[in-house]
Amino acid sequence: MSFQQRTIFITGASRGIGKAIALRLASKGANIVIAAKSVEEDPRLGGTIYSAAEEVEAAGGKALAVQVDIREESQIAQAVQQAVEKFGGIDVVINNASAIQLTNTEDTAAKRFDLMYNINVRGTFLVTQHCLPYLKKGNNPHILTLSPPLNLDPRWFSPHLAYTISKYNMSMLATGWAEELKPYNIASNALWPATTIATAAVKNLLGGDSLINKSRTPEILADAVEYILQQPASYSGHTFIDEEVLQAAGISNFDKYAVVPGAKLQKDLFIS
């Protein structure tokens, strides 16, 4: 299915995985709504909603840069309204924005717990809720949430309980929407990488260059997203791993996605 004239609302699309997805879909002719906070560049992270919009336009899509903190419902509502005014509707929501802190219970401050829940869970819920009236009228509408399969092995809970349950909540939302919205022919899925992905967040917060060198590029997720969003509404209710999606698309060799060709890759969190 073509992406021409389809409008994709992506949270956290100013950099990293969100931007890679935006650029891939823009290259296919999509309208991209870049809904993110960054209007001034942070040297550690790079990119703003405006620089991302320029790249989207250069890639062949149409862009709308909207500053939005998804912890604030009024900002979500305003962003959705701006998207509808510019493009006439919303066909796809990609819940990419997320906060991470890998600390145990004792070391997780209340404000960090609240940050993860307000962005990962509440923000994902409210963004989807506000887009829903337009998804119901959309062209092959999809909700895609960047969150992991529900792996209940206790080892994924004990080191970073607050983060784990916030990400699992996102996957539960995605699964619930698949059933709830089936009468409206709206697909809902979750997607997660098999390995760590080379982003500024991984470099700055998790493992520096050594982990980056064991990672894949965000393009592997962009390719998986492109495939998922071309599928009909019946392609719904899954918590996908990127490799599984690409195998369904006929891709079995993932070597091109490695940051360092031939390097031993680091499995991502929640992947056994």
VEXDREN-312606 format. One line per field, with one value per atom (N, C-alpha, C): x, y, z; residue number from 1; atom name. Coordinates in steps of 0.1 Angstrom, whole numbers. Layout:
<sites>
x c(X, ...)
y c(Y, ...)
z c(Z, ...)
pos c(NUM, ...)
site c(CA, ...)
</sites>
This chain:
<sites>
x c(8, 0, 9, 5, 13, 12, 22, 22, 19, 16, 13, 0, 0, -12, -16, -8, -10, -3, -9, -3, 1, 13, 19, 23, 17, 19, 29, 42, 52, 57, 56, 61, 76, 83, 98, 105, 101, 107, 118, 123, 133, 147, 149, 162, 160, 171, 171, 161, 155, 146, 134, 128, 117, 120, 132, 136, 138, 145, 148, 135, 125, 112, 105, 106, 101, 107, 120, 127, 124, 122, 119, 105, 95, 82, 81, 88, 89, 94, 104, 109, 99, 88, 77, 66, 67, 57, 48, 50, 41, 42, 31, 31, 35, 45, 51, 48, 42, 40, 51, 60, 71, 67, 62, 57, 67, 75, 86, 89, 97, 100, 111, 121, 133, 132, 133, 134, 148, 156, 170, 178, 189, 197, 206, 205, 214, 226, 238, 249, 251, 246, 248, 238, 227, 216, 215, 216, 215, 201, 198, 185, 175, 166, 154, 142, 130, 119, 121, 128, 129, 139, 151, 160, 155, 147, 141, 131, 123, 114, 121, 132, 140, 145, 149, 153, 142, 130, 118, 115, 115, 112, 122, 135, 145, 144, 138, 136, 124, 116, 105, 91, 90, 77, 74, 62, 58, 59, 63, 66, 58, 54, 49, 56, 64, 71, 62, 59, 51, 58, 60, 66, 55, 58, 48, 55, 51, 55, 43, 44, 32, 28, 35, 30, 19, 17, 7, -4, -16, -27, -31, -30, -34, -24, -12, -2, -5, -9, -12, -24, -34, -46, -43, -35, -31, -23, -14, -6, -15, -24, -33, -41, -46, -54, -46, -33, -25, -22, -21, -18, -31, -42, -55, -57, -54, -56, -46, -34, -24, -27, -29, -30, -44, -54, -67, -71, -62, -65, -52, -54, -43, -46, -36, -38, -31, -20, -11, -6, -5, 1, 13, 24, 36, 40, 38, 41, 56, 65, 79, 85, 80, 86, 86, 97, 98, 109, 108, 118, 124, 136, 143, 152, 151, 161, 162, 174, 175, 181, 172, 176, 166, 171, 163, 153, 145, 134, 140, 150, 156, 162, 167, 174, 166, 153, 144, 136, 140, 133, 119, 110, 96, 95, 103, 102, 106, 115, 119, 108, 103, 91, 80, 77, 66, 69, 82, 85, 83, 87, 86, 71, 63, 49, 41, 45, 38, 41, 53, 56, 52, 57, 56, 42, 35, 21, 10, 10, -1, 1, 13, 15, 11, 15, 11, -4, -11, -25, -32, -28, -34, -32, -20, -17, -27, -28, -36, -51, -55, -69, -73, -64, -67, -67, -59, -58, -70, -76, -85, -97, -103, -114, -110, -97, -92, -87, -82, -79, -91, -102, -114, -118, -114, -117, -105, -94, -81, -80, -69, -66, -57, -62, -55, -49, -57, -51, -44, -33, -25, -21, -20, -13, -1, 11, 23, 31, 33, 39, 53, 63, 77, 78, 75, 75, 77, 81, 86, 75, 79, 70, 69, 58, 55, 62, 75, 83, 83, 77, 75, 86, 97, 109, 113, 114, 117, 130, 139, 152, 150, 139, 136, 129, 125, 119, 129, 136, 144, 154, 161, 171, 166, 154, 148, 133, 127, 113, 104, 107, 98, 98, 110, 111, 104, 107, 101, 86, 79, 65, 59, 67, 62, 62, 72, 73, 63, 61, 51, 37, 34, 22, 19, 29, 28, 24, 30, 26, 12, 8, -6, -16, -12, -21, -22, -11, -11, -20, -19, -26, -41, -44, -58, -65, -58, -63, -66, -58, -60, -74, -78, -92, -103, -100, -110, -114, -104, -106, -108, -109, -112, -124, -135, -147, -145, -135, -132, -121, -117, -106, -93, -90, -77, -68, -56, -46, -38, -34, -26, -15, -3, 8, 19, 28, 40, 52, 63, 75, 87, 97, 108, 120, 132, 144, 150, 155, 162, 175, 182, 195, 193, 203, 204, 205, 200, 201, 210, 217, 227, 220, 217, 211, 218, 216, 222, 219, 207, 202, 210, 212, 220, 235, 240, 254, 255, 246, 248, 243, 233, 227, 231, 234, 235, 250, 257, 269, 280, 278, 289, 292, 303, 307, 308, 312, 314, 301, 290, 277, 272, 275, 271, 277, 290, 297, 291, 283, 276, 261, 258, 244, 241, 228, 224, 219, 218, 214, 198, 193, 178, 171, 178, 172, 165, 170, 163, 149, 147, 133, 125, 131, 124, 119, 128, 124, 112, 113, 102, 89, 90, 78, 71, 80, 74, 66, 71, 64, 51, 51, 39, 28, 32, 22, 16, 21, 15, 5, 5, -4, -18, -28, -42, -45, -57, -61, -61, -62, -62, -48, -38, -24, -22, -28, -30, -29, -26, -25, -12, -2, 11, 21, 30, 42, 54, 57, 67, 81, 90, 105, 109, 118, 121, 125, 133, 138, 127, 117, 105, 98, 96, 89, 96, 110, 117, 118, 118, 118, 104, 93, 81, 81, 89, 91, 101, 106, 116, 130, 133, 147, 153, 163, 169, 183, 189, 203, 203, 207, 206, 220, 230, 244, 245, 237, 239, 235, 227, 223, 233, 243, 253, 261, 263, 272, 286, 291, 304, 302, 305, 303, 310, 302, 308, 309, 306, 307, 297, 300, 290, 280, 267, 257, 251, 247, 241, 226, 221, 206, 200, 189, 182, 175, 171, 163, 151, 147, 135, 136, 147, 149, 158, 152, 158, 169)
y c(-12, 0, 12, 22, 34, 43, 51, 60, 74, 76, 89, 94, 106, 112, 106, 97, 92, 100, 104, 112, 104, 105, 97, 107, 105, 113, 105, 110, 103, 111, 105, 112, 109, 119, 118, 116, 123, 121, 130, 138, 147, 141, 129, 122, 107, 100, 85, 77, 67, 58, 65, 75, 82, 89, 96, 103, 93, 82, 72, 67, 65, 60, 71, 84, 95, 96, 95, 97, 85, 73, 62, 64, 68, 69, 82, 92, 104, 101, 92, 88, 81, 76, 69, 79, 92, 102, 105, 100, 103, 117, 122, 134, 130, 137, 134, 145, 142, 151, 148, 157, 155, 161, 153, 158, 155, 165, 163, 176, 175, 187, 196, 190, 198, 209, 221, 232, 239, 235, 240, 227, 227, 215, 213, 200, 196, 189, 194, 188, 173, 168, 154, 146, 152, 144, 147, 160, 163, 164, 174, 174, 182, 188, 195, 191, 195, 193, 200, 211, 218, 212, 208, 201, 188, 181, 168, 171, 182, 186, 189, 195, 198, 185, 176, 163, 155, 156, 149, 155, 168, 174, 170, 170, 166, 152, 143, 129, 127, 137, 136, 136, 138, 139, 153, 155, 168, 167, 178, 178, 189, 185, 195, 193, 203, 203, 209, 201, 206, 204, 214, 212, 207, 196, 190, 181, 184, 175, 166, 153, 145, 142, 148, 148, 158, 168, 178, 176, 172, 169, 180, 193, 204, 205, 202, 203, 191, 180, 169, 173, 178, 182, 193, 202, 213, 207, 198, 191, 184, 176, 168, 178, 189, 198, 205, 208, 214, 204, 191, 181, 179, 180, 178, 190, 202, 214, 215, 209, 210, 199, 187, 175, 169, 173, 169, 157, 151, 139, 133, 121, 113, 99, 92, 78, 68, 73, 64, 72, 65, 70, 61, 67, 59, 64, 56, 60, 56, 66, 63, 70, 81, 88, 80, 80, 72, 77, 75, 79, 66, 66, 54, 58, 49, 50, 36, 30, 16, 15, 18, 17, 8, 3, -6, 3, -4, 3, 14, 10, 19, 32, 30, 41, 49, 46, 53, 64, 76, 87, 89, 94, 96, 103, 114, 122, 114, 105, 97, 86, 81, 71, 79, 90, 98, 102, 105, 109, 97, 85, 73, 70, 71, 68, 78, 91, 102, 102, 98, 98, 84, 73, 60, 55, 57, 51, 62, 72, 82, 89, 93, 100, 92, 79, 70, 69, 68, 66, 79, 90, 103, 107, 104, 107, 99, 86, 77, 81, 84, 89, 101, 111, 123, 121, 111, 108, 99, 93, 82, 87, 98, 102, 103, 106, 108, 94, 86, 72, 65, 67, 60, 63, 75, 79, 78, 72, 72, 62, 63, 54, 43, 31, 20, 24, 27, 33, 22, 27, 18, 26, 19, 24, 15, 21, 13, 19, 10, 14, 8, 16, 10, 5, -8, -14, -29, -36, -50, -60, -73, -84, -85, -91, -92, -105, -103, -114, -113, -122, -122, -128, -131, -136, -126, -130, -120, -112, -118, -111, -97, -96, -83, -73, -77, -69, -64, -73, -70, -58, -57, -46, -32, -31, -18, -19, -22, -25, -14, -2, 9, 11, 10, 11, -1, -13, -25, -24, -21, -21, -9, 2, 12, 8, 1, -4, -15, -24, -34, -28, -18, -11, -6, -1, 3, -8, -20, -32, -36, -35, -39, -29, -16, -7, -11, -14, -18, -30, -40, -52, -50, -41, -38, -31, -21, -14, -23, -33, -42, -48, -52, -58, -47, -37, -26, -19, -17, -9, -18, -31, -40, -36, -32, -28, -16, -9, 3, 0, -12, -16, -8, -6, 1, -10, -11, -21, -15, -23, -19, -30, -26, -35, -28, -36, -31, -37, -29, -33, -31, -40, -39, -45, -39, -44, -57, -65, -77, -74, -63, -59, -44, -40, -25, -17, -5, 3, 16, 19, 30, 44, 49, 62, 70, 82, 91, 86, 82, 77, 65, 56, 44, 48, 57, 61, 69, 78, 87, 80, 72, 67, 52, 44, 30, 24, 28, 21, 27, 40, 47, 40, 43, 38, 23, 17, 3, -4, 1, -5, -1, 11, 15, 5, 1, -7, -22, -25, -38, -37, -26, -23, -23, -22, -20, -5, -1, 12, 13, 25, 26, 22, 21, 18, 4, -5, -18, -17, -8, -5, 2, 12, 19, 9, 0, -10, -19, -23, -31, -23, -10, -2, 0, 2, 4, -9, -21, -33, -34, -31, -33, -23, -11, -1, -3, -12, -15, -27, -33, -45, -40, -49, -45, -45, -41, -40, -53, -64, -77, -80, -73, -75, -67, -73, -65, -74, -68, -76, -82, -78, -85, -76, -83, -76, -81, -74, -79, -76, -84, -82, -78, -68, -64, -75, -84, -95, -103, -106, -114, -107, -94, -86, -86, -84, -84, -98, -108, -122, -124, -118, -119, -111, -101, -92, -98, -110, -117, -113, -106, -103, -112, -119, -128, -125, -116, -112, -98, -97, -84, -77, -82, -77, -62, -57, -43, -34, -39, -30, -28, -36, -35, -23, -16, -4, -8, -19, -24, -38, -39, -51, -63, -74, -86, -86, -75, -74, -83, -88, -95, -85, -87, -78, -80, -69, -70, -71, -82, -83, -71, -67, -56, -62, -52, -56, -64, -73, -81, -92, -93, -104, -115, -127, -138, -144)
z c(0, 0, 0, -8, -9, 3, 6, 17, 12, -1, -6, 1, 5, 12, 25, 30, 44, 54, 65, 75, 87, 91, 101, 113, 124, 136, 145, 147, 154, 166, 177, 189, 190, 195, 197, 184, 174, 160, 157, 166, 163, 162, 166, 166, 167, 165, 168, 160, 167, 160, 154, 161, 156, 143, 142, 130, 119, 122, 111, 105, 113, 108, 100, 105, 98, 84, 83, 70, 61, 66, 57, 51, 59, 54, 45, 49, 40, 26, 25, 12, 4, 10, 3, 0, 4, 1, 12, 24, 35, 40, 47, 54, 69, 74, 87, 97, 108, 119, 130, 132, 141, 154, 163, 176, 187, 191, 200, 208, 218, 226, 221, 214, 212, 201, 206, 196, 196, 206, 207, 208, 200, 199, 212, 217, 228, 222, 224, 217, 220, 231, 235, 227, 223, 216, 201, 198, 184, 179, 170, 163, 171, 163, 168, 159, 163, 154, 141, 141, 128, 119, 125, 116, 111, 119, 114, 103, 104, 94, 81, 82, 69, 63, 71, 65, 59, 66, 60, 47, 45, 33, 22, 26, 17, 12, 21, 17, 8, 6, -3, 3, 16, 23, 26, 32, 37, 52, 59, 73, 80, 93, 102, 115, 119, 132, 143, 153, 164, 177, 185, 198, 207, 213, 222, 233, 245, 256, 259, 257, 258, 272, 282, 295, 297, 287, 288, 278, 283, 274, 265, 270, 262, 250, 252, 241, 231, 235, 226, 218, 224, 217, 206, 210, 200, 189, 192, 181, 171, 177, 168, 159, 165, 158, 146, 149, 139, 128, 131, 121, 112, 118, 110, 101, 107, 99, 87, 88, 77, 67, 72, 63, 61, 69, 67, 75, 82, 90, 96, 102, 107, 104, 98, 94, 102, 108, 116, 128, 139, 151, 155, 157, 161, 175, 185, 199, 202, 198, 199, 212, 216, 227, 240, 247, 259, 268, 281, 291, 297, 300, 306, 318, 328, 339, 344, 343, 347, 361, 371, 385, 392, 404, 412, 420, 428, 435, 445, 452, 462, 455, 443, 437, 427, 426, 417, 424, 422, 428, 423, 431, 427, 414, 413, 401, 388, 389, 378, 375, 385, 384, 376, 381, 375, 360, 358, 344, 335, 339, 330, 328, 339, 337, 330, 332, 325, 310, 306, 292, 286, 292, 285, 285, 296, 298, 295, 303, 302, 289, 285, 272, 260, 260, 249, 248, 260, 260, 255, 259, 256, 241, 236, 222, 213, 216, 209, 210, 222, 225, 216, 216, 209, 193, 189, 174, 170, 179, 176, 167, 169, 160, 146, 143, 130, 124, 133, 128, 124, 130, 126, 112, 107, 93, 84, 89, 82, 71, 63, 52, 58, 58, 64, 78, 88, 100, 109, 114, 123, 135, 146, 158, 160, 162, 164, 175, 185, 198, 200, 202, 204, 218, 220, 233, 231, 242, 241, 242, 238, 242, 257, 261, 276, 281, 285, 290, 305, 311, 326, 334, 327, 335, 345, 358, 369, 367, 358, 357, 349, 342, 336, 345, 357, 366, 377, 382, 394, 393, 381, 381, 379, 372, 369, 368, 379, 380, 374, 378, 373, 358, 352, 338, 331, 336, 330, 330, 341, 341, 333, 331, 323, 308, 304, 290, 287, 297, 296, 295, 302, 301, 287, 281, 267, 258, 260, 252, 255, 267, 271, 264, 264, 256, 242, 236, 221, 219, 228, 227, 229, 239, 242, 231, 225, 214, 202, 199, 188, 189, 201, 203, 203, 211, 213, 199, 191, 179, 166, 168, 157, 149, 156, 148, 139, 142, 133, 123, 122, 113, 115, 127, 131, 137, 130, 135, 146, 156, 167, 170, 170, 173, 181, 187, 193, 186, 186, 179, 188, 188, 197, 190, 191, 185, 192, 184, 189, 196, 191, 196, 200, 208, 211, 198, 198, 186, 189, 179, 180, 180, 192, 194, 204, 205, 215, 229, 231, 244, 249, 240, 243, 246, 238, 241, 254, 256, 268, 281, 280, 293, 296, 286, 288, 287, 277, 275, 267, 263, 256, 242, 237, 224, 223, 235, 234, 231, 237, 234, 220, 216, 202, 192, 195, 185, 185, 195, 195, 190, 185, 182, 167, 163, 150, 148, 136, 133, 133, 135, 136, 123, 112, 100, 100, 109, 109, 114, 123, 128, 118, 111, 100, 89, 86, 76, 81, 93, 99, 100, 104, 104, 90, 80, 67, 63, 66, 63, 71, 84, 92, 87, 84, 80, 67, 59, 46, 47, 59, 60, 64, 61, 64, 79, 82, 96, 104, 97, 103, 108, 104, 109, 122, 132, 145, 157, 168, 181, 184, 177, 179, 187, 194, 200, 192, 181, 172, 176, 172, 172, 158, 156, 143, 133, 138, 130, 124, 132, 128, 117, 118, 108, 95, 95, 83, 77, 85, 79, 71, 77, 70, 57, 57, 45, 35, 38, 29, 31, 42, 45, 56, 53, 63, 67, 60, 63, 68, 81, 88, 89, 82, 84, 81, 72, 68, 79, 89, 99, 111, 111, 122, 121, 132, 132, 129, 134, 131, 125, 112, 104, 111, 114, 119, 134, 141, 156, 162, 174, 182, 188, 185, 189, 203, 209, 222, 221, 227, 228, 235, 231, 238, 251, 259, 271, 267, 276, 274, 263, 257, 247, 253, 254, 261, 251)
pos c(1, 1, 1, 2, 2, 2, 3, 3, 3, 4, 4, 4, 5, 5, 5, 6, 6, 6, 7, 7, 7, 8, 8, 8, 9, 9, 9, 10, 10, 10, 11, 11, 11, 12, 12, 12, 13, 13, 13, 14, 14, 14, 15, 15, 15, 16, 16, 16, 17, 17, 17, 18, 18, 18, 19, 19, 19, 20, 20, 20, 21, 21, 21, 22, 22, 22, 23, 23, 23, 24, 24, 24, 25, 25, 25, 26, 26, 26, 27, 27, 27, 28, 28, 28, 29, 29, 29, 30, 30, 30, 31, 31, 31, 32, 32, 32, 33, 33, 33, 34, 34, 34, 35, 35, 35, 36, 36, 36, 37, 37, 37, 38, 38, 38, 39, 39, 39, 40, 40, 40, 41, 41, 41, 42, 42, 42, 43, 43, 43, 44, 44, 44, 45, 45, 45, 46, 46, 46, 47, 47, 47, 48, 48, 48, 49, 49, 49, 50, 50, 50, 51, 51, 51, 52, 52, 52, 53, 53, 53, 54, 54, 54, 55, 55, 55, 56, 56, 56, 57, 57, 57, 58, 58, 58, 59, 59, 59, 60, 60, 60, 61, 61, 61, 62, 62, 62, 63, 63, 63, 64, 64, 64, 65, 65, 65, 66, 66, 66, 67, 67, 67, 68, 68, 68, 69, 69, 69, 70, 70, 70, 71, 71, 71, 72, 72, 72, 73, 73, 73, 74, 74, 74, 75, 75, 75, 76, 76, 76, 77, 77, 77, 78, 78, 78, 79, 79, 79, 80, 80, 80, 81, 81, 81, 82, 82, 82, 83, 83, 83, 84, 84, 84, 85, 85, 85, 86, 86, 86, 87, 87, 87, 88, 88, 88, 89, 89, 89, 90, 90, 90, 91, 91, 91, 92, 92, 92, 93, 93, 93, 94, 94, 94, 95, 95, 95, 96, 96, 96, 97, 97, 97, 98, 98, 98, 99, 99, 99, 100, 100, 100, 101, 101, 101, 102, 102, 102, 103, 103, 103, 104, 104, 104, 105, 105, 105, 106, 106, 106, 107, 107, 107, 108, 108, 108, 109, 109, 109, 110, 110, 110, 111, 111, 111, 112, 112, 112, 113, 113, 113, 114, 114, 114, 115, 115, 115, 116, 116, 116, 117, 117, 117, 118, 118, 118, 119, 119, 119, 120, 120, 120, 121, 121, 121, 122, 122, 122, 123, 123, 123, 124, 124, 124, 125, 125, 125, 126, 126, 126, 127, 127, 127, 128, 128, 128, 129, 129, 129, 130, 130, 130, 131, 131, 131, 132, 132, 132, 133, 133, 133, 134, 134, 134, 135, 135, 135, 136, 136, 136, 137, 137, 137, 138, 138, 138, 139, 139, 139, 140, 140, 140, 141, 141, 141, 142, 142, 142, 143, 143, 143, 144, 144, 144, 145, 145, 145, 146, 146, 146, 147, 147, 147, 148, 148, 148, 149, 149, 149, 150, 150, 150, 151, 151, 151, 152, 152, 152, 153, 153, 153, 154, 154, 154, 155, 155, 155, 156, 156, 156, 157, 157, 157, 158, 158, 158, 159, 159, 159, 160, 160, 160, 161, 161, 161, 162, 162, 162, 163, 163, 163, 164, 164, 164, 165, 165, 165, 166, 166, 166, 167, 167, 167, 168, 168, 168, 169, 169, 169, 170, 170, 170, 171, 171, 171, 172, 172, 172, 173, 173, 173, 174, 174, 174, 175, 175, 175, 176, 176, 176, 177, 177, 177, 178, 178, 178, 179, 179, 179, 180, 180, 180, 181, 181, 181, 182, 182, 182, 183, 183, 183, 184, 184, 184, 185, 185, 185, 186, 186, 186, 187, 187, 187, 188, 188, 188, 189, 189, 189, 190, 190, 190, 191, 191, 191, 192, 192, 192, 193, 193, 193, 194, 194, 194, 195, 195, 195, 196, 196, 196, 197, 197, 197, 198, 198, 198, 199, 199, 199, 200, 200, 200, 201, 201, 201, 202, 202, 202, 203, 203, 203, 204, 204, 204, 205, 205, 205, 206, 206, 206, 207, 207, 207, 208, 208, 208, 209, 209, 209, 210, 210, 210, 211, 211, 211, 212, 212, 212, 213, 213, 213, 214, 214, 214, 215, 215, 215, 216, 216, 216, 217, 217, 217, 218, 218, 218, 219, 219, 219, 220, 220, 220, 221, 221, 221, 222, 222, 222, 223, 223, 223, 224, 224, 224, 225, 225, 225, 226, 226, 226, 227, 227, 227, 228, 228, 228, 229, 229, 229, 230, 230, 230, 231, 231, 231, 232, 232, 232, 233, 233, 233, 234, 234, 234, 235, 235, 235, 236, 236, 236, 237, 237, 237, 238, 238, 238, 239, 239, 239, 240, 240, 240, 241, 241, 241, 242, 242, 242, 243, 243, 243, 244, 244, 244, 245, 245, 245, 246, 246, 246, 247, 247, 247, 248, 248, 248, 249, 249, 249, 250, 250, 250, 251, 251, 251, 252, 252, 252, 253, 253, 253, 254, 254, 254, 255, 255, 255, 256, 256, 256, 257, 257, 257, 258, 258, 258, 259, 259, 259, 260, 260, 260, 261, 261, 261, 262, 262, 262, 263, 263, 263, 264, 264, 264, 265, 265, 265, 266, 266, 266, 267, 267, 267, 268, 268, 268, 269, 269, 269, 270, 270, 270, 271, 271, 271, 272, 272, 272)
site c(N, CA, C, N, CA, C, N, CA, C, N, CA, C, N, CA, C, N, CA, C, N, CA, C, N, CA, C, N, CA, C, N, CA, C, N, CA, C, N, CA, C, N, CA, C, N, CA, C, N, CA, C, N, CA, C, N, CA, C, N, CA, C, N, CA, C, N, CA, C, N, CA, C, N, CA, C, N, CA, C, N, CA, C, N, CA, C, N, CA, C, N, CA, C, N, CA, C, N, CA, C, N, CA, C, N, CA, C, N, CA, C, N, CA, C, N, CA, C, N, CA, C, N, CA, C, N, CA, C, N, CA, C, N, CA, C, N, CA, C, N, CA, C, N, CA, C, N, CA, C, N, CA, C, N, CA, C, N, CA, C, N, CA, C, N, CA, C, N, CA, C, N, CA, C, N, CA, C, N, CA, C, N, CA, C, N, CA, C, N, CA, C, N, CA, C, N, CA, C, N, CA, C, N, CA, C, N, CA, C, N, CA, C, N, CA, C, N, CA, C, N, CA, C, N, CA, C, N, CA, C, N, CA, C, N, CA, C, N, CA, C, N, CA, C, N, CA, C, N, CA, C, N, CA, C, N, CA, C, N, CA, C, N, CA, C, N, CA, C, N, CA, C, N, CA, C, N, CA, C, N, CA, C, N, CA, C, N, CA, C, N, CA, C, N, CA, C, N, CA, C, N, CA, C, N, CA, C, N, CA, C, N, CA, C, N, CA, C, N, CA, C, N, CA, C, N, CA, C, N, CA, C, N, CA, C, N, CA, C, N, CA, C, N, CA, C, N, CA, C, N, CA, C, N, CA, C, N, CA, C, N, CA, C, N, CA, C, N, CA, C, N, CA, C, N, CA, C, N, CA, C, N, CA, C, N, CA, C, N, CA, C, N, CA, C, N, CA, C, N, CA, C, N, CA, C, N, CA, C, N, CA, C, N, CA, C, N, CA, C, N, CA, C, N, CA, C, N, CA, C, N, CA, C, N, CA, C, N, CA, C, N, CA, C, N, CA, C, N, CA, C, N, CA, C, N, CA, C, N, CA, C, N, CA, C, N, CA, C, N, CA, C, N, CA, C, N, CA, C, N, CA, C, N, CA, C, N, CA, C, N, CA, C, N, CA, C, N, CA, C, N, CA, C, N, CA, C, N, CA, C, N, CA, C, N, CA, C, N, CA, C, N, CA, C, N, CA, C, N, CA, C, N, CA, C, N, CA, C, N, CA, C, N, CA, C, N, CA, C, N, CA, C, N, CA, C, N, CA, C, N, CA, C, N, CA, C, N, CA, C, N, CA, C, N, CA, C, N, CA, C, N, CA, C, N, CA, C, N, CA, C, N, CA, C, N, CA, C, N, CA, C, N, CA, C, N, CA, C, N, CA, C, N, CA, C, N, CA, C, N, CA, C, N, CA, C, N, CA, C, N, CA, C, N, CA, C, N, CA, C, N, CA, C, N, CA, C, N, CA, C, N, CA, C, N, CA, C, N, CA, C, N, CA, C, N, CA, C, N, CA, C, N, CA, C, N, CA, C, N, CA, C, N, CA, C, N, CA, C, N, CA, C, N, CA, C, N, CA, C, N, CA, C, N, CA, C, N, CA, C, N, CA, C, N, CA, C, N, CA, C, N, CA, C, N, CA, C, N, CA, C, N, CA, C, N, CA, C, N, CA, C, N, CA, C, N, CA, C, N, CA, C, N, CA, C, N, CA, C, N, CA, C, N, CA, C, N, CA, C, N, CA, C, N, CA, C, N, CA, C, N, CA, C, N, CA, C, N, CA, C, N, CA, C, N, CA, C, N, CA, C, N, CA, C, N, CA, C, N, CA, C, N, CA, C, N, CA, C, N, CA, C, N, CA, C, N, CA, C, N, CA, C, N, CA, C, N, CA, C, N, CA, C, N, CA, C, N, CA, C, N, CA, C, N, CA, C, N, CA, C, N, CA, C, N, CA, C, N, CA, C, N, CA, C, N, CA, C, N, CA, C, N, CA, C, N, CA, C, N, CA, C, N, CA, C, N, CA, C, N, CA, C, N, CA, C, N, CA, C, N, CA, C, N, CA, C, N, CA, C, N, CA, C, N, CA, C, N, CA, C, N, CA, C, N, CA, C, N, CA, C, N, CA, C, N, CA, C, N, CA, C)
</sites>
